[in-house]
Amino acid sequence: MPELHPQFLTDPDGKPTSVLLPFAEYAALMEYLEDTEDLEDARAALAQIARGDEDLIPWEDVKAEHGL
């Protein structure tokens, strides 16, 4: 998880309304979230394979189909 240095904007009553982040921290946070989603997707795909819910295609078949 990237280190963040947020600044909070509040309304006149002191209730938080927005958060400001340096752009580099925002970009690092977005990349971290995307990587986390990719990891969850990969784990779900591996679980489907382990359960036998996915058909696997041998690499040799893929190469032959595409003329590689």
PDB file of N, H, CA, C and O in Angstrom:
ATOM      1  N   MET A   1       0.850  -1.174   0.000  1.00  0.00           N
ATOM      2  CA  MET A   1       0.000   0.000   0.000  1.00  0.00           C
ATOM      3  C   MET A   1       0.897   1.238   0.000  1.00  0.00           C
ATOM      4  O   MET A   1       1.797   1.358   0.831  1.00  0.00           O
ATOM      5  N   PRO A   2       0.652   2.144  -0.921  1.00  0.00           N
ATOM      6  CA  PRO A   2       1.483   3.353  -0.947  1.00  0.00           C
ATOM      7  C   PRO A   2       1.237   4.225   0.284  1.00  0.00           C
ATOM      8  O   PRO A   2       0.146   4.231   0.854  1.00  0.00           O
ATOM      9  N   GLU A   3       2.266   4.951   0.675  1.00  0.00           N
ATOM     10  H   GLU A   3       3.152   4.946   0.212  1.00  0.00           H
ATOM     11  CA  GLU A   3       2.120   5.901   1.776  1.00  0.00           C
ATOM     12  C   GLU A   3       1.366   7.121   1.256  1.00  0.00           C
ATOM     13  O   GLU A   3       1.726   7.681   0.220  1.00  0.00           O
ATOM     14  N   LEU A   4       0.332   7.530   1.965  1.00  0.00           N
ATOM     15  H   LEU A   4       0.039   7.075   2.807  1.00  0.00           H
ATOM     16  CA  LEU A   4      -0.506   8.642   1.536  1.00  0.00           C
ATOM     17  C   LEU A   4      -0.421   9.804   2.517  1.00  0.00           C
ATOM     18  O   LEU A   4      -0.264   9.618   3.724  1.00  0.00           O
ATOM     19  N   HIS A   5      -0.528  11.005   1.964  1.00  0.00           N
ATOM     20  H   HIS A   5      -0.655  11.156   0.983  1.00  0.00           H
ATOM     21  CA  HIS A   5      -0.521  12.224   2.769  1.00  0.00           C
ATOM     22  C   HIS A   5      -1.747  13.057   2.377  1.00  0.00           C
ATOM     23  O   HIS A   5      -1.618  14.081   1.706  1.00  0.00           O
ATOM     24  N   PRO A   6      -2.932  12.613   2.799  1.00  0.00           N
ATOM     25  CA  PRO A   6      -4.151  13.314   2.383  1.00  0.00           C
ATOM     26  C   PRO A   6      -4.338  14.645   3.111  1.00  0.00           C
ATOM     27  O   PRO A   6      -3.890  14.835   4.242  1.00  0.00           O
ATOM     28  N   GLN A   7      -5.003  15.534   2.432  1.00  0.00           N
ATOM     29  H   GLN A   7      -5.367  15.379   1.513  1.00  0.00           H
ATOM     30  CA  GLN A   7      -5.470  16.777   3.047  1.00  0.00           C
ATOM     31  C   GLN A   7      -6.990  16.742   2.953  1.00  0.00           C
ATOM     32  O   GLN A   7      -7.544  16.474   1.887  1.00  0.00           O
ATOM     33  N   PHE A   8      -7.650  17.008   4.047  1.00  0.00           N
ATOM     34  H   PHE A   8      -7.201  17.225   4.913  1.00  0.00           H
ATOM     35  CA  PHE A   8      -9.110  16.937   4.087  1.00  0.00           C
ATOM     36  C   PHE A   8      -9.712  18.330   3.981  1.00  0.00           C
ATOM     37  O   PHE A   8      -9.282  19.260   4.662  1.00  0.00           O
ATOM     38  N   LEU A   9     -10.707  18.460   3.122  1.00  0.00           N
ATOM     39  H   LEU A   9     -11.057  17.704   2.568  1.00  0.00           H
ATOM     40  CA  LEU A   9     -11.471  19.695   3.009  1.00  0.00           C
ATOM     41  C   LEU A   9     -12.766  19.499   3.776  1.00  0.00           C
ATOM     42  O   LEU A   9     -13.384  18.436   3.710  1.00  0.00           O
ATOM     43  N   THR A  10     -13.168  20.517   4.495  1.00  0.00           N
ATOM     44  H   THR A  10     -12.666  21.380   4.549  1.00  0.00           H
ATOM     45  CA  THR A  10     -14.371  20.409   5.320  1.00  0.00           C
ATOM     46  C   THR A  10     -15.344  21.531   4.987  1.00  0.00           C
ATOM     47  O   THR A  10     -14.976  22.568   4.434  1.00  0.00           O
ATOM     48  N   ASP A  11     -16.600  21.281   5.345  1.00  0.00           N
ATOM     49  H   ASP A  11     -16.899  20.439   5.794  1.00  0.00           H
ATOM     50  CA  ASP A  11     -17.595  22.338   5.189  1.00  0.00           C
ATOM     51  C   ASP A  11     -17.507  23.275   6.406  1.00  0.00           C
ATOM     52  O   ASP A  11     -16.699  23.031   7.302  1.00  0.00           O
ATOM     53  N   PRO A  12     -18.304  24.318   6.453  1.00  0.00           N
ATOM     54  CA  PRO A  12     -18.221  25.262   7.582  1.00  0.00           C
ATOM     55  C   PRO A  12     -18.455  24.625   8.953  1.00  0.00           C
ATOM     56  O   PRO A  12     -18.019  25.164   9.970  1.00  0.00           O
ATOM     57  N   ASP A  13     -19.148  23.472   8.983  1.00  0.00           N
ATOM     58  H   ASP A  13     -19.502  23.034   8.156  1.00  0.00           H
ATOM     59  CA  ASP A  13     -19.394  22.786  10.247  1.00  0.00           C
ATOM     60  C   ASP A  13     -18.258  21.824  10.621  1.00  0.00           C
ATOM     61  O   ASP A  13     -18.312  21.168  11.661  1.00  0.00           O
ATOM     62  N   GLY A  14     -17.249  21.748   9.781  1.00  0.00           N
ATOM     63  H   GLY A  14     -17.205  22.282   8.936  1.00  0.00           H
ATOM     64  CA  GLY A  14     -16.133  20.854  10.054  1.00  0.00           C
ATOM     65  C   GLY A  14     -16.321  19.442   9.536  1.00  0.00           C
ATOM     66  O   GLY A  14     -15.481  18.577   9.786  1.00  0.00           O
ATOM     67  N   LYS A  15     -17.416  19.190   8.814  1.00  0.00           N
ATOM     68  H   LYS A  15     -18.098  19.893   8.611  1.00  0.00           H
ATOM     69  CA  LYS A  15     -17.672  17.864   8.265  1.00  0.00           C
ATOM     70  C   LYS A  15     -16.803  17.671   7.016  1.00  0.00           C
ATOM     71  O   LYS A  15     -16.816  18.515   6.120  1.00  0.00           O
ATOM     72  N   PRO A  16     -16.041  16.554   6.949  1.00  0.00           N
ATOM     73  CA  PRO A  16     -15.206  16.308   5.771  1.00  0.00           C
ATOM     74  C   PRO A  16     -16.062  16.204   4.502  1.00  0.00           C
ATOM     75  O   PRO A  16     -17.097  15.539   4.486  1.00  0.00           O
ATOM     76  N   THR A  17     -15.606  16.871   3.452  1.00  0.00           N
ATOM     77  H   THR A  17     -14.764  17.411   3.466  1.00  0.00           H
ATOM     78  CA  THR A  17     -16.340  16.843   2.182  1.00  0.00           C
ATOM     79  C   THR A  17     -15.499  16.313   1.030  1.00  0.00           C
ATOM     80  O   THR A  17     -16.038  15.756   0.074  1.00  0.00           O
ATOM     81  N   SER A  18     -14.186  16.481   1.113  1.00  0.00           N
ATOM     82  H   SER A  18     -13.748  16.933   1.890  1.00  0.00           H
ATOM     83  CA  SER A  18     -13.302  16.059   0.031  1.00  0.00           C
ATOM     84  C   SER A  18     -11.924  15.730   0.590  1.00  0.00           C
ATOM     85  O   SER A  18     -11.566  16.095   1.710  1.00  0.00           O
ATOM     86  N   VAL A  19     -11.169  15.023  -0.246  1.00  0.00           N
ATOM     87  H   VAL A  19     -11.459  14.727  -1.156  1.00  0.00           H
ATOM     88  CA  VAL A  19      -9.799  14.682   0.113  1.00  0.00           C
ATOM     89  C   VAL A  19      -8.895  15.072  -1.050  1.00  0.00           C
ATOM     90  O   VAL A  19      -9.217  14.810  -2.208  1.00  0.00           O
ATOM     91  N   LEU A  20      -7.780  15.689  -0.742  1.00  0.00           N
ATOM     92  H   LEU A  20      -7.519  15.901   0.199  1.00  0.00           H
ATOM     93  CA  LEU A  20      -6.769  16.022  -1.740  1.00  0.00           C
ATOM     94  C   LEU A  20      -5.549  15.136  -1.518  1.00  0.00           C
ATOM     95  O   LEU A  20      -5.103  14.929  -0.390  1.00  0.00           O
ATOM     96  N   LEU A  21      -5.024  14.619  -2.628  1.00  0.00           N
ATOM     97  H   LEU A  21      -5.387  14.786  -3.544  1.00  0.00           H
ATOM     98  CA  LEU A  21      -3.793  13.836  -2.584  1.00  0.00           C
ATOM     99  C   LEU A  21      -2.830  14.392  -3.621  1.00  0.00           C
ATOM    100  O   LEU A  21      -3.263  14.867  -4.671  1.00  0.00           O
ATOM    101  N   PRO A  22      -1.550  14.342  -3.350  1.00  0.00           N
ATOM    102  CA  PRO A  22      -0.611  14.640  -4.422  1.00  0.00           C
ATOM    103  C   PRO A  22      -0.844  13.647  -5.569  1.00  0.00           C
ATOM    104  O   PRO A  22      -1.160  12.480  -5.335  1.00  0.00           O
ATOM    105  N   PHE A  23      -0.683  14.124  -6.812  1.00  0.00           N
ATOM    106  H   PHE A  23      -0.426  15.071  -7.002  1.00  0.00           H
ATOM    107  CA  PHE A  23      -1.019  13.272  -7.953  1.00  0.00           C
ATOM    108  C   PHE A  23      -0.236  11.965  -7.943  1.00  0.00           C
ATOM    109  O   PHE A  23      -0.799  10.917  -8.262  1.00  0.00           O
ATOM    110  N   ALA A  24       1.035  11.997  -7.589  1.00  0.00           N
ATOM    111  H   ALA A  24       1.491  12.848  -7.330  1.00  0.00           H
ATOM    112  CA  ALA A  24       1.847  10.778  -7.566  1.00  0.00           C
ATOM    113  C   ALA A  24       1.274   9.757  -6.581  1.00  0.00           C
ATOM    114  O   ALA A  24       1.292   8.557  -6.853  1.00  0.00           O
ATOM    115  N   GLU A  25       0.770  10.224  -5.446  1.00  0.00           N
ATOM    116  H   GLU A  25       0.755  11.199  -5.225  1.00  0.00           H
ATOM    117  CA  GLU A  25       0.161   9.318  -4.472  1.00  0.00           C
ATOM    118  C   GLU A  25      -1.149   8.765  -5.004  1.00  0.00           C
ATOM    119  O   GLU A  25      -1.448   7.586  -4.817  1.00  0.00           O
ATOM    120  N   TYR A  26      -1.936   9.610  -5.668  1.00  0.00           N
ATOM    121  H   TYR A  26      -1.693  10.568  -5.820  1.00  0.00           H
ATOM    122  CA  TYR A  26      -3.183   9.148  -6.283  1.00  0.00           C
ATOM    123  C   TYR A  26      -2.888   8.069  -7.326  1.00  0.00           C
ATOM    124  O   TYR A  26      -3.547   7.029  -7.352  1.00  0.00           O
ATOM    125  N   ALA A  27      -1.900   8.317  -8.182  1.00  0.00           N
ATOM    126  H   ALA A  27      -1.365   9.162  -8.161  1.00  0.00           H
ATOM    127  CA  ALA A  27      -1.556   7.352  -9.219  1.00  0.00           C
ATOM    128  C   ALA A  27      -1.084   6.037  -8.601  1.00  0.00           C
ATOM    129  O   ALA A  27      -1.459   4.964  -9.075  1.00  0.00           O
ATOM    130  N   ALA A  28      -0.272   6.107  -7.555  1.00  0.00           N
ATOM    131  H   ALA A  28       0.032   6.978  -7.170  1.00  0.00           H
ATOM    132  CA  ALA A  28       0.197   4.902  -6.878  1.00  0.00           C
ATOM    133  C   ALA A  28      -0.968   4.151  -6.236  1.00  0.00           C
ATOM    134  O   ALA A  28      -0.996   2.920  -6.264  1.00  0.00           O
ATOM    135  N   LEU A  29      -1.916   4.864  -5.667  1.00  0.00           N
ATOM    136  H   LEU A  29      -1.894   5.864  -5.645  1.00  0.00           H
ATOM    137  CA  LEU A  29      -3.092   4.244  -5.064  1.00  0.00           C
ATOM    138  C   LEU A  29      -3.935   3.537  -6.118  1.00  0.00           C
ATOM    139  O   LEU A  29      -4.394   2.416  -5.901  1.00  0.00           O
ATOM    140  N   MET A  30      -4.138   4.195  -7.264  1.00  0.00           N
ATOM    141  H   MET A  30      -3.764   5.106  -7.440  1.00  0.00           H
ATOM    142  CA  MET A  30      -4.918   3.582  -8.337  1.00  0.00           C
ATOM    143  C   MET A  30      -4.225   2.321  -8.866  1.00  0.00           C
ATOM    144  O   MET A  30      -4.885   1.317  -9.136  1.00  0.00           O
ATOM    145  N   GLU A  31      -2.915   2.371  -9.013  1.00  0.00           N
ATOM    146  H   GLU A  31      -2.379   3.186  -8.794  1.00  0.00           H
ATOM    147  CA  GLU A  31      -2.173   1.195  -9.473  1.00  0.00           C
ATOM    148  C   GLU A  31      -2.292   0.056  -8.464  1.00  0.00           C
ATOM    149  O   GLU A  31      -2.469  -1.102  -8.841  1.00  0.00           O
ATOM    150  N   TYR A  32      -2.195   0.395  -7.181  1.00  0.00           N
ATOM    151  H   TYR A  32      -2.051   1.336  -6.874  1.00  0.00           H
ATOM    152  CA  TYR A  32      -2.336  -0.614  -6.129  1.00  0.00           C
ATOM    153  C   TYR A  32      -3.717  -1.265  -6.198  1.00  0.00           C
ATOM    154  O   TYR A  32      -3.833  -2.487  -6.097  1.00  0.00           O
ATOM    155  N   LEU A  33      -4.751  -0.462  -6.368  1.00  0.00           N
ATOM    156  H   LEU A  33      -4.657   0.530  -6.450  1.00  0.00           H
ATOM    157  CA  LEU A  33      -6.113  -1.006  -6.453  1.00  0.00           C
ATOM    158  C   LEU A  33      -6.281  -1.892  -7.684  1.00  0.00           C
ATOM    159  O   LEU A  33      -6.896  -2.954  -7.602  1.00  0.00           O
ATOM    160  N   GLU A  34      -5.743  -1.466  -8.815  1.00  0.00           N
ATOM    161  H   GLU A  34      -5.242  -0.602  -8.881  1.00  0.00           H
ATOM    162  CA  GLU A  34      -5.831  -2.271 -10.034  1.00  0.00           C
ATOM    163  C   GLU A  34      -5.081  -3.593  -9.860  1.00  0.00           C
ATOM    164  O   GLU A  34      -5.569  -4.643 -10.279  1.00  0.00           O
ATOM    165  N   ASP A  35      -3.903  -3.543  -9.247  1.00  0.00           N
ATOM    166  H   ASP A  35      -3.507  -2.690  -8.907  1.00  0.00           H
ATOM    167  CA  ASP A  35      -3.142  -4.770  -9.003  1.00  0.00           C
ATOM    168  C   ASP A  35      -3.917  -5.708  -8.082  1.00  0.00           C
ATOM    169  O   ASP A  35      -3.919  -6.922  -8.289  1.00  0.00           O
ATOM    170  N   THR A  36      -4.570  -5.153  -7.070  1.00  0.00           N
ATOM    171  H   THR A  36      -4.568  -4.167  -6.902  1.00  0.00           H
ATOM    172  CA  THR A  36      -5.366  -5.959  -6.145  1.00  0.00           C
ATOM    173  C   THR A  36      -6.530  -6.632  -6.872  1.00  0.00           C
ATOM    174  O   THR A  36      -6.817  -7.805  -6.637  1.00  0.00           O
ATOM    175  N   GLU A  37      -7.201  -5.886  -7.757  1.00  0.00           N
ATOM    176  H   GLU A  37      -6.968  -4.933  -7.947  1.00  0.00           H
ATOM    177  CA  GLU A  37      -8.292  -6.466  -8.543  1.00  0.00           C
ATOM    178  C   GLU A  37      -7.772  -7.565  -9.462  1.00  0.00           C
ATOM    179  O   GLU A  37      -8.413  -8.606  -9.606  1.00  0.00           O
ATOM    180  N   ASP A  38      -6.611  -7.343 -10.088  1.00  0.00           N
ATOM    181  H   ASP A  38      -6.091  -6.497  -9.972  1.00  0.00           H
ATOM    182  CA  ASP A  38      -6.022  -8.368 -10.958  1.00  0.00           C
ATOM    183  C   ASP A  38      -5.703  -9.630 -10.171  1.00  0.00           C
ATOM    184  O   ASP A  38      -5.929 -10.739 -10.653  1.00  0.00           O
ATOM    185  N   LEU A  39      -5.181  -9.465  -8.969  1.00  0.00           N
ATOM    186  H   LEU A  39      -4.997  -8.563  -8.577  1.00  0.00           H
ATOM    187  CA  LEU A  39      -4.856 -10.612  -8.125  1.00  0.00           C
ATOM    188  C   LEU A  39      -6.119 -11.384  -7.756  1.00  0.00           C
ATOM    189  O   LEU A  39      -6.122 -12.615  -7.782  1.00  0.00           O
ATOM    190  N   GLU A  40      -7.187 -10.676  -7.414  1.00  0.00           N
ATOM    191  H   GLU A  40      -7.185  -9.676  -7.393  1.00  0.00           H
ATOM    192  CA  GLU A  40      -8.457 -11.343  -7.096  1.00  0.00           C
ATOM    193  C   GLU A  40      -8.984 -12.103  -8.302  1.00  0.00           C
ATOM    194  O   GLU A  40      -9.471 -13.225  -8.162  1.00  0.00           O
ATOM    195  N   ASP A  41      -8.890 -11.500  -9.501  1.00  0.00           N
ATOM    196  H   ASP A  41      -8.494 -10.589  -9.615  1.00  0.00           H
ATOM    197  CA  ASP A  41      -9.340 -12.175 -10.725  1.00  0.00           C
ATOM    198  C   ASP A  41      -8.511 -13.431 -10.992  1.00  0.00           C
ATOM    199  O   ASP A  41      -9.057 -14.471 -11.359  1.00  0.00           O
ATOM    200  N   ALA A  42      -7.193 -13.334 -10.807  1.00  0.00           N
ATOM    201  H   ALA A  42      -6.749 -12.489 -10.509  1.00  0.00           H
ATOM    202  CA  ALA A  42      -6.328 -14.488 -11.035  1.00  0.00           C
ATOM    203  C   ALA A  42      -6.644 -15.615 -10.056  1.00  0.00           C
ATOM    204  O   ALA A  42      -6.683 -16.785 -10.437  1.00  0.00           O
ATOM    205  N   ARG A  43      -6.869 -15.257  -8.801  1.00  0.00           N
ATOM    206  H   ARG A  43      -6.838 -14.306  -8.492  1.00  0.00           H
ATOM    207  CA  ARG A  43      -7.214 -16.283  -7.803  1.00  0.00           C
ATOM    208  C   ARG A  43      -8.549 -16.948  -8.140  1.00  0.00           C
ATOM    209  O   ARG A  43      -8.696 -18.159  -7.979  1.00  0.00           O
ATOM    210  N   ALA A  44      -9.514 -16.166  -8.603  1.00  0.00           N
ATOM    211  H   ALA A  44      -9.394 -15.182  -8.733  1.00  0.00           H
ATOM    212  CA  ALA A  44     -10.811 -16.736  -8.980  1.00  0.00           C
ATOM    213  C   ALA A  44     -10.661 -17.676 -10.172  1.00  0.00           C
ATOM    214  O   ALA A  44     -11.278 -18.740 -10.207  1.00  0.00           O
ATOM    215  N   ALA A  45      -9.841 -17.283 -11.151  1.00  0.00           N
ATOM    216  H   ALA A  45      -9.339 -16.418 -11.123  1.00  0.00           H
ATOM    217  CA  ALA A  45      -9.623 -18.137 -12.323  1.00  0.00           C
ATOM    218  C   ALA A  45      -8.930 -19.434 -11.918  1.00  0.00           C
ATOM    219  O   ALA A  45      -9.299 -20.508 -12.394  1.00  0.00           O
ATOM    220  N   LEU A  46      -7.929 -19.342 -11.044  1.00  0.00           N
ATOM    221  H   LEU A  46      -7.630 -18.470 -10.657  1.00  0.00           H
ATOM    222  CA  LEU A  46      -7.246 -20.550 -10.589  1.00  0.00           C
ATOM    223  C   LEU A  46      -8.185 -21.459  -9.807  1.00  0.00           C
ATOM    224  O   LEU A  46      -8.090 -22.683  -9.906  1.00  0.00           O
ATOM    225  N   ALA A  47      -9.087 -20.871  -9.031  1.00  0.00           N
ATOM    226  H   ALA A  47      -9.163 -19.877  -8.951  1.00  0.00           H
ATOM    227  CA  ALA A  47     -10.060 -21.673  -8.283  1.00  0.00           C
ATOM    228  C   ALA A  47     -11.001 -22.396  -9.243  1.00  0.00           C
ATOM    229  O   ALA A  47     -11.346 -23.555  -9.015  1.00  0.00           O
ATOM    230  N   GLN A  48     -11.421 -21.718 -10.320  1.00  0.00           N
ATOM    231  H   GLN A  48     -11.141 -20.776 -10.506  1.00  0.00           H
ATOM    232  CA  GLN A  48     -12.278 -22.366 -11.319  1.00  0.00           C
ATOM    233  C   GLN A  48     -11.555 -23.528 -11.979  1.00  0.00           C
ATOM    234  O   GLN A  48     -12.145 -24.586 -12.200  1.00  0.00           O
ATOM    235  N   ILE A  49     -10.287 -23.337 -12.292  1.00  0.00           N
ATOM    236  H   ILE A  49      -9.808 -22.478 -12.112  1.00  0.00           H
ATOM    237  CA  ILE A  49      -9.499 -24.410 -12.901  1.00  0.00           C
ATOM    238  C   ILE A  49      -9.374 -25.579 -11.934  1.00  0.00           C
ATOM    239  O   ILE A  49      -9.533 -26.734 -12.330  1.00  0.00           O
ATOM    240  N   ALA A  50      -9.091 -25.286 -10.668  1.00  0.00           N
ATOM    241  H   ALA A  50      -8.962 -24.348 -10.346  1.00  0.00           H
ATOM    242  CA  ALA A  50      -8.928 -26.339  -9.657  1.00  0.00           C
ATOM    243  C   ALA A  50     -10.215 -27.139  -9.467  1.00  0.00           C
ATOM    244  O   ALA A  50     -10.174 -28.341  -9.205  1.00  0.00           O
ATOM    245  N   ARG A  51     -11.366 -26.459  -9.603  1.00  0.00           N
ATOM    246  H   ARG A  51     -11.399 -25.482  -9.816  1.00  0.00           H
ATOM    247  CA  ARG A  51     -12.658 -27.150  -9.462  1.00  0.00           C
ATOM    248  C   ARG A  51     -13.040 -27.905 -10.727  1.00  0.00           C
ATOM    249  O   ARG A  51     -13.989 -28.689 -10.726  1.00  0.00           O
ATOM    250  N   GLY A  52     -12.309 -27.671 -11.792  1.00  0.00           N
ATOM    251  H   GLY A  52     -11.538 -27.034 -11.793  1.00  0.00           H
ATOM    252  CA  GLY A  52     -12.648 -28.312 -13.061  1.00  0.00           C
ATOM    253  C   GLY A  52     -13.732 -27.578 -13.819  1.00  0.00           C
ATOM    254  O   GLY A  52     -14.348 -28.150 -14.717  1.00  0.00           O
ATOM    255  N   ASP A  53     -13.981 -26.311 -13.475  1.00  0.00           N
ATOM    256  H   ASP A  53     -13.480 -25.846 -12.745  1.00  0.00           H
ATOM    257  CA  ASP A  53     -15.029 -25.520 -14.127  1.00  0.00           C
ATOM    258  C   ASP A  53     -14.556 -24.882 -15.426  1.00  0.00           C
ATOM    259  O   ASP A  53     -15.366 -24.324 -16.166  1.00  0.00           O
ATOM    260  N   GLU A  54     -13.267 -24.954 -15.714  1.00  0.00           N
ATOM    261  H   GLU A  54     -12.610 -25.407 -15.112  1.00  0.00           H
ATOM    262  CA  GLU A  54     -12.711 -24.348 -16.916  1.00  0.00           C
ATOM    263  C   GLU A  54     -12.035 -25.414 -17.751  1.00  0.00           C
ATOM    264  O   GLU A  54     -11.332 -26.275 -17.223  1.00  0.00           O
ATOM    265  N   ASP A  55     -12.251 -25.354 -19.059  1.00  0.00           N
ATOM    266  H   ASP A  55     -12.822 -24.654 -19.487  1.00  0.00           H
ATOM    267  CA  ASP A  55     -11.542 -26.237 -19.961  1.00  0.00           C
ATOM    268  C   ASP A  55     -10.197 -25.614 -20.293  1.00  0.00           C
ATOM    269  O   ASP A  55     -10.114 -24.428 -20.613  1.00  0.00           O
ATOM    270  N   LEU A  56      -9.150 -26.414 -20.216  1.00  0.00           N
ATOM    271  H   LEU A  56      -9.217 -27.377 -19.956  1.00  0.00           H
ATOM    272  CA  LEU A  56      -7.822 -25.936 -20.534  1.00  0.00           C
ATOM    273  C   LEU A  56      -7.460 -26.363 -21.955  1.00  0.00           C
ATOM    274  O   LEU A  56      -7.795 -27.466 -22.388  1.00  0.00           O
ATOM    275  N   ILE A  57      -6.782 -25.488 -22.663  1.00  0.00           N
ATOM    276  H   ILE A  57      -6.510 -24.592 -22.312  1.00  0.00           H
ATOM    277  CA  ILE A  57      -6.347 -25.784 -24.027  1.00  0.00           C
ATOM    278  C   ILE A  57      -4.831 -25.906 -23.994  1.00  0.00           C
ATOM    279  O   ILE A  57      -4.138 -24.974 -23.586  1.00  0.00           O
ATOM    280  N   PRO A  58      -4.312 -27.055 -24.423  1.00  0.00           N
ATOM    281  CA  PRO A  58      -2.859 -27.217 -24.418  1.00  0.00           C
ATOM    282  C   PRO A  58      -2.171 -26.173 -25.307  1.00  0.00           C
ATOM    283  O   PRO A  58      -2.680 -25.811 -26.368  1.00  0.00           O
ATOM    284  N   TRP A  59      -1.014 -25.700 -24.855  1.00  0.00           N
ATOM    285  H   TRP A  59      -0.600 -25.994 -23.993  1.00  0.00           H
ATOM    286  CA  TRP A  59      -0.261 -24.674 -25.570  1.00  0.00           C
ATOM    287  C   TRP A  59       0.042 -25.117 -27.004  1.00  0.00           C
ATOM    288  O   TRP A  59      -0.008 -24.299 -27.922  1.00  0.00           O
ATOM    289  N   GLU A  60       0.351 -26.380 -27.203  1.00  0.00           N
ATOM    290  H   GLU A  60       0.391 -27.044 -26.457  1.00  0.00           H
ATOM    291  CA  GLU A  60       0.649 -26.884 -28.549  1.00  0.00           C
ATOM    292  C   GLU A  60      -0.554 -26.698 -29.470  1.00  0.00           C
ATOM    293  O   GLU A  60      -0.382 -26.382 -30.647  1.00  0.00           O
ATOM    294  N   ASP A  61      -1.762 -26.887 -28.957  1.00  0.00           N
ATOM    295  H   ASP A  61      -1.902 -27.143 -28.001  1.00  0.00           H
ATOM    296  CA  ASP A  61      -2.974 -26.687 -29.757  1.00  0.00           C
ATOM    297  C   ASP A  61      -3.152 -25.210 -30.125  1.00  0.00           C
ATOM    298  O   ASP A  61      -3.534 -24.894 -31.252  1.00  0.00           O
ATOM    299  N   VAL A  62      -2.882 -24.325 -29.196  1.00  0.00           N
ATOM    300  H   VAL A  62      -2.571 -24.582 -28.281  1.00  0.00           H
ATOM    301  CA  VAL A  62      -3.009 -22.886 -29.449  1.00  0.00           C
ATOM    302  C   VAL A  62      -2.006 -22.462 -30.519  1.00  0.00           C
ATOM    303  O   VAL A  62      -2.355 -21.729 -31.445  1.00  0.00           O
ATOM    304  N   LYS A  63      -0.763 -22.922 -30.392  1.00  0.00           N
ATOM    305  H   LYS A  63      -0.480 -23.517 -29.640  1.00  0.00           H
ATOM    306  CA  LYS A  63       0.251 -22.587 -31.388  1.00  0.00           C
ATOM    307  C   LYS A  63      -0.147 -23.103 -32.760  1.00  0.00           C
ATOM    308  O   LYS A  63      -0.021 -22.384 -33.751  1.00  0.00           O
ATOM    309  N   ALA A  64      -0.625 -24.336 -32.832  1.00  0.00           N
ATOM    310  H   ALA A  64      -0.728 -24.920 -32.027  1.00  0.00           H
ATOM    311  CA  ALA A  64      -1.003 -24.911 -34.122  1.00  0.00           C
ATOM    312  C   ALA A  64      -2.171 -24.149 -34.734  1.00  0.00           C
ATOM    313  O   ALA A  64      -2.187 -23.910 -35.942  1.00  0.00           O
ATOM    314  N   GLU A  65      -3.133 -23.770 -33.928  1.00  0.00           N
ATOM    315  H   GLU A  65      -3.119 -23.964 -32.948  1.00  0.00           H
ATOM    316  CA  GLU A  65      -4.309 -23.037 -34.422  1.00  0.00           C
ATOM    317  C   GLU A  65      -3.921 -21.697 -35.025  1.00  0.00           C
ATOM    318  O   GLU A  65      -4.549 -21.229 -35.975  1.00  0.00           O
ATOM    319  N   HIS A  66      -2.878 -21.080 -34.466  1.00  0.00           N
ATOM    320  H   HIS A  66      -2.368 -21.460 -33.695  1.00  0.00           H
ATOM    321  CA  HIS A  66      -2.475 -19.747 -34.919  1.00  0.00           C
ATOM    322  C   HIS A  66      -1.234 -19.780 -35.811  1.00  0.00           C
ATOM    323  O   HIS A  66      -0.655 -18.739 -36.123  1.00  0.00           O
ATOM    324  N   GLY A  67      -0.841 -20.965 -36.208  1.00  0.00           N
ATOM    325  H   GLY A  67      -1.311 -21.810 -35.955  1.00  0.00           H
ATOM    326  CA  GLY A  67       0.283 -21.107 -37.115  1.00  0.00           C
ATOM    327  C   GLY A  67       1.614 -20.700 -36.533  1.00  0.00           C
ATOM    328  O   GLY A  67       2.482 -20.192 -37.243  1.00  0.00           O
ATOM    329  N   LEU A  68       1.773 -20.917 -35.264  1.00  0.00           N
ATOM    330  H   LEU A  68       1.068 -21.330 -34.688  1.00  0.00           H
ATOM    331  CA  LEU A  68       3.036 -20.546 -34.604  1.00  0.00           C
ATOM    332  C   LEU A  68       3.996 -21.721 -34.516  1.00  0.00           C
ATOM    333  O   LEU A  68       5.100 -21.578 -33.990  1.00  0.00           O
TER     334      LEU A  68
END
